[in-house]
């Protein structure tokens, strides 16, 4: 071949293809649009999306006989009915229950808040009515709104808004009723006596509504957000860690080239099957998960985050990282480079808005409620929240989270191993010089005389073919002078004598 001959570029037409220019714009635009839609759609209007938000109302009022009446009254029952009538049951799942059940629900995170009416509520209302016409200090009856800060700051805000709205309406209703009752009583018994301005104001707003945190979180929890961000760290360790392991192992084994700055290194490909390489990556991921989970625990506690169940947090953290990492590697083994995009969508794009870590699932669009039934981030968040805030109680989310994490781990192992084994079985090897075989098309004789699949493609075919053709051209005249015969293979093109000039 002449030294002045230019090298043939097998991709010389790629830059002219519209697909080359459109593909990156289309993919990036699609992914970023999905991010904007899912992230903003999940948080822009939580009040509009609110549905079946679980709260409790506890009426402990035993009632009392009011002065001037022989009938026993129970203002607690009236207030309970008024609150229930004034709340949309499609938005707020306000459940009647006893104080023990309410405490249980707040303790395990199944309730976001509770409204509690005390046992002496009616009696205090009666005392307030009598004290309004005589001098002396007046103590208002109390209704307590309990929030659950361990379910997150956003959920606490929703509970406070709901409670304030309901109790304000109750205060106005009871105040109007109480003012009318006292005024009528005075008109009958002491017509010369009038309510003072201060008494009228007290009777108009007779209830003192208190907002109290149920088991406040200690310092260092980020107002209930530390569980969410710890969950995000576990997801990133599994997803990003798997991506790094995949790239490093493939580079070291020669399946992909390595670039260090200006250096471009293409190692000789190791003769390992896809299944062997995937098993190697899985093993590295498991060891990595133990180390990273320990690092997370050490760093978080050093920064002041409370971890009362440190050993349990390390164990579950390693399990979660392993499950996400193994599944991510299985996806990349099945889809190749496109697996990175699949993992990004599954673990991050769809995972964050459906996690329930920042906004309760009950305040997001219904699509995210459906996604939360299987999205890994929500399952991991429930387990981490239980460990950090609810003493690792199985009924507070740990049992569900561990079960779903193991299911995800098994899914990644089974699907990844099965599809990779099929690839090896069919002959889709990863060697750099291995042909790409498409088994659904028939084979035939190659025009060079060797029997290969018709659709076998080698990376150097275009260059080798060009060099062979040029070499044949350079030596064709000498060959014909000596032999006078064409160089067509006789076994495929017939008798060479029949093809002479």
N, C-alpha and C positions, 0 to 999 in steps of 0.2 A: 504494500500500500504506500502510496506517495506520502512523503512527510508533509507536503503542503495541503493535503486533503483535510478539510474541516471535519470535526467530529459531529456525528449525527446526534441530534437531540431527540430522544423518543417522545418528548412532550412539547415539541415545537409548536403544536397547534393548540395547546391548553390555554395560553393567554388570549387566544382569539375567540375562545368559546364564551358565549354569554353566561353559561352556567357557572363558570369559574368566578365571574364577577358578581353574579346575583346570589350565589349560595351563602357566602358569609354574611351579607346584609340581611338576607331572609332569615337565617337561623338566629342571628343576634337579635333582630327585631322581634321575632316570635318569642324568644326566651324572656327578653326584657319586658315585653307587653304582658306576658303571663305573670311576671313578678309584680308589675304595677297593678294588674287586675286583682290578683289574689291578696296581696298585702293591703292595698287600700280598700278593697271591697270588704275585707274582714273587720275593719276598725272605724270606718267613716261614720256609721250610723248605728251604734249598738242598741239605742233605744227602739229604733224601728225593727230591728231583728230580734228583740227580746222575746223569748218564749219559754214557758215551763221553767221559770227561774225558781229553784226550790228554796222556800222559806217556811218557817213555822210560826204559828200563833198559839200562845199558851195562855189560857184563861184560868187563873187560880182563884178568882173571886168567889167567896162563899156567900155574898149578899148580906143584907141587913134590913131591919125594919126601920123605916124613916120616921122621924117625929111627926105626929099628927096623922099617922096612917097605921092601919093594922096589917097591911099587906107587906110581905117581904119582897124587897126589890133587889135586883142584881144588875148593876150597871155594867159589869164585866161582860155579861151575855149580850147586852145591847150593843156595846162597843165592838165586840167580836163580830156580830152580825153586820154592823155598819161597815167595818173594815173589809169584810169579805164581799159585801155588796158593792163596795166602791173600787174593787180591784178587778181587772180583767183576768179571768182564770186562764186565758190563752197565753198571757204574758207572765203572770206570777203564779207559781204553784204554791199557794199559801195553805199549808196543811195544819189542821187542828191536831194537837197532841199534848201529852203531859210534859212536865218539866224534865223528867228523866229521859224520855225519848228525844226531846229537843237537845239536851246536853249531849246525848249520844251522837246525834246527827252533826252537831257542831264539832264534836271531838274527832269524828272520822271524815269530816269534810263533805259529807253528803248534803249538808245544809249551809247556805251562805249567810243566813241570819235568822233571828227569831224576835218576835214581839211578845213580851211577857207582861201580863196584867196581874198584879199581886193579889193575895187572898183578902186583904182588908180594903180593897179599892172602894167598894160601895160605902163602907163605914166612914172612910175618909171624905168621900163626897158629902155624906150627911153632916159630918163635923164642919166641913167647909161652909155648907149652907147655913148652919146655925151661927157660926162665927162671923159670918158676913154682916150680921145685924147687931153684934155686940163688940165692944172694944177687945183688942187682944191680937196676938200673933196668929197668923193663919198658915197652916202647913198644907200645901197642895198634895193631892193624890198623885202617884207616880206611875207611869207606864215606861218600861225599859225596852229599848231597841238594842239587841245584841248583834254585833257584827262578828265576822269570822276572818280575822286578818291573815290566817294561814291559807286561805283560799286565793289570796292575791289582792293587791291594792285596788284593781279595777272592780272586782266583785264587791269589795267593801264600799266603794263609792256608789255602786248601784243599789246596795242594801240601804245605805244612808238616804239616798234620794227617795226610794220607795217608802221607807219608814217615815221620813219627814212629811211627805205628801199625805200619807194615810193618817198620821197622828194629828196633823194640822186640821184635816177635815173633821176628825173625831172631836178635837178640842172645840171647834166652832159649833158643832152640833150639840155636844153636851153642855157647852156654855150657854147657848141659847135656851136649851131646855131647863137648865138649872136657874137661870135668871128669871124665866117666866114662873117657875114654881115658887121661888122665894118671894117674888113680887106679889103673886096671888095670895100666898100665906100671910104676908104682911097686911094686905088689904083686908083680909078677914079678921085677923087677930089684933092688929094695931094699925088702924088706918092713918093715924097721925104720924107714924114712923115711916121715914123714907130711906131708901138705900143711898149710902154715901157714894161719892165718885170713885173712891178707892175700892169699895166693895163691889161696885158694878164692874170695874176693870178686872178684879179677881174672878168674879163669877163668869165673865165673858171668856176668860182663858183659864179654866179651872184645873187643867191637867198639866203636870210638869213632865215633859218627855225627855228622858235621859238616853244618850247613846253611849254604850259601853262595849269595849272590846272583849270578846270571849278568849281568854288565854292569850294575852298580847305576845307578840313575837319579841325575842330578845334583840339587842343591838347586833348588827353585823349580818342581817338577813336581807338588807335592801328593800325593806317594806314589803316583804313577801315575794320579791323577784329573784332571790338567789337560787331558788329551785329551778326556775326557768333557764337562767343563764348557765347553771351547772349542767342541765340537760342539753343545752346547745353545745357546750364543750364536749360532752360525750358523743353527740352526733358528729361533730366536726372531727373528733379524734378517729372515729370509725371510718367516716366517708373520706376525709382528706388523707388520713393515714393509709387507707387502702390504695388511694391514688398514688401516693408517694412510693409505697411498697411495690405496686405494680410497675411503675416506671423504673425504679432502681433494679429490681430483679430482672426485668426484660432486658435492660441495658447490659447488666453484668453477664447474662447468658447469651448475648449477641442477637437477640430478637429485634432490637431497635438500636440505632446508633446513639452514641453519647457525644454531647457537645459541652466542652468547658471553655467558655469564651471563644477564642478563635480556633480551638482544637476540635476536630471532628474525628471521632474514633468509632470505627466499625469493627467490632470483635467477631471472631469466628463463631458461628451459631452452634450452640450446644445441642446435641442430639437427644432432646428430652421430649416426651409426649406432652400434649396440652394438659392432660390430667396430672402428670408428675409436677409440672410447673405450677399449676393451680394449687395442688396440695402443699407444695413448698411455700407459696405465698400465704396460704391459710395458716400454716404453722407459725410463720413469722408474725402474722397478725395477732394470734393468740398471745404470744410472748409480749408483743408490743402493748397489748391491752392491759396486761398486768402492770407493766412499767408505767404507762401513761396514767392509769387510774390512781396509782400510788403518788405520782407527781401532782396530779390534780388535788388530791386530798391534802398533801403536804403544803402546797401553795395556798390553797383556800383557807386552811386553818392558820397558816402564818399571817394571812391578811386579816384575820379576825372573824372568819365565818364560823359560827357554831356548828359542830358536827357531833352530836351526842351519840350517834351510832356509827362511829368512824369505820370499824371493821366491816359492817354491813354495807356502808357506802362504797368502800373499796371493792368489795366482792361484786356488788351489783354493777358498779361502774365498769369493771373488767368484763362482765358478762355483756353489758350493753355495747361496749366498744367492739367486742368480738363479733356480736351478732350483726351490727351495722357494717363492720369491715368485711366479714366473710360474705355477706350478701352483696356488698359493693363489688368485691372481687369476682363473684359469680356473674354479676351483670356485665362487668368489663370483659370477662372471659367469653360470654355469650355474644355480646354485641360489638366487641372490639373497641375502637376509639369512640364510637357512638355511645358506649356504656357510660362514659363520663357525663354526658348530657342527661342520660336516663337517671343516673344517680343524683345529679343536681336537682332534677325536677321532683323526684320521689322524696328525697331526704330534706331538701331545703325549700324549694318553691312551694310545694304543697304541705310540707311539714310544719313550717313556722306558723302560718295563720290558723292551722287546725290543731295546734298543740294545746291550747287552753291555758298557756302559761302567762299570757299578758291579758287577754280578754277571755272571759268565760265562754265555753262552747255555746251556752244558752243565749249569748248575746251576739253571735255571729250568724251569717246566712246558713241556711239548712245544708247547703253543699258541704260546708266545713264540719258540720255535725256528722254527716255520712263519712267524710274522710277520716275523722277522728276515731272511727271504729277499727281502722287498720293501719293508719299512718304511724310509723315508728316513733316519731317525736312525742306524740300524745301519750303513748304507752309508757315510754321512758320517763316522761314528766310526772305521771301519776306515781310511779315507783320512787323517783327521787324526792318528790314532795312529801310522800309518806315517810321516807327515811329522815329527812331534814326537819319536818314540822310536826309529824304525828307519831313520833317515836317508833317508826317502822311497823305500824300496825298493818296486818294483811288486809283488813276491811277498809283501810283508808287509801287503798290504791296499790299497795305493794304486791299483794297477791295477784291482782289483775296484770300489773306491769311485768312481773317476773314471768308469768305464764305466756303473755304475748311476746315477750322478748325471746323466750325459748322457741316459740312457734316460728318467729322470724328467723332465728338461727338455723333451725332444722330446714325451713323452706330454702334458705340460701344454700345449705349444704346439698340437699337432695337435687334441686333444680340445677345448680351449678355443676355438680358431679355428673348428672345424667346427660345434660347437653354437651358438656366437654367430652365425655366418653363417646357420644355419638360422633362428634367431630373427629376424634381419633379413629374411630371405627371406619368412618367413610373415607378417611385419608386426607383430611384437611390439616396437614402438618404445618408447623410454624417455621421450619428451616428456611433460611434466606434463599436457598437455591431450589426449594421444593416447588413443584408445579401446583397451580391452583386447579383442582379437579372439580368439574361440575358433573356429578354422577348421573344426572337425569338426561344427558345427551349421549348418543352412540359414539363409538370410537372407530378410527379408520387408519389406513397407512399414511404416514407422513411422507412428504415428497422427497425426503432425504433417505428414505429407506428404512428408518427405524419405526417400530410400531408404538405409537403413543396415543393418548386420548386426543380427539379432534379439537377439544377446547382447552388443551394444556397450554398454559401461558407461563413463560419464564421471563424474569425481569430483564435479561440481557438478550432476548430474542431479536429485537429490532437492530441492536448494534451488531451482534454476531452475524445476522443475516446480511447486513450491509457489507461487512468486511469480507464474508465468504464470496459474495457476488463480485466485489471488486477484485479479489484474488483470482477468481475464475476468469475474469475478463483479462487480467494481466497475463495469465499463462495460457490463454486459449489458443493463440496462434502457434506457439511451440508445440502444444499437445496435438493439434491437428496435423502438423507437419510430420510428426513421428508416427502417429497412429492412424490418422485420417478418419477417426471415429469421434462421434459425439460422446460427451461424458454423462448422458442420461442413464440412470440405472436401468439395466435390462429387465430386472425383476418386476418393474412397475410400468415402464413405458414401452416395452416390447424390444424387438431386435434393433440394436444400435445401427446396423447396416442399413436399415430401412430409413434412418433419419439423417443420412449423410447429405451434404450440401447438394 
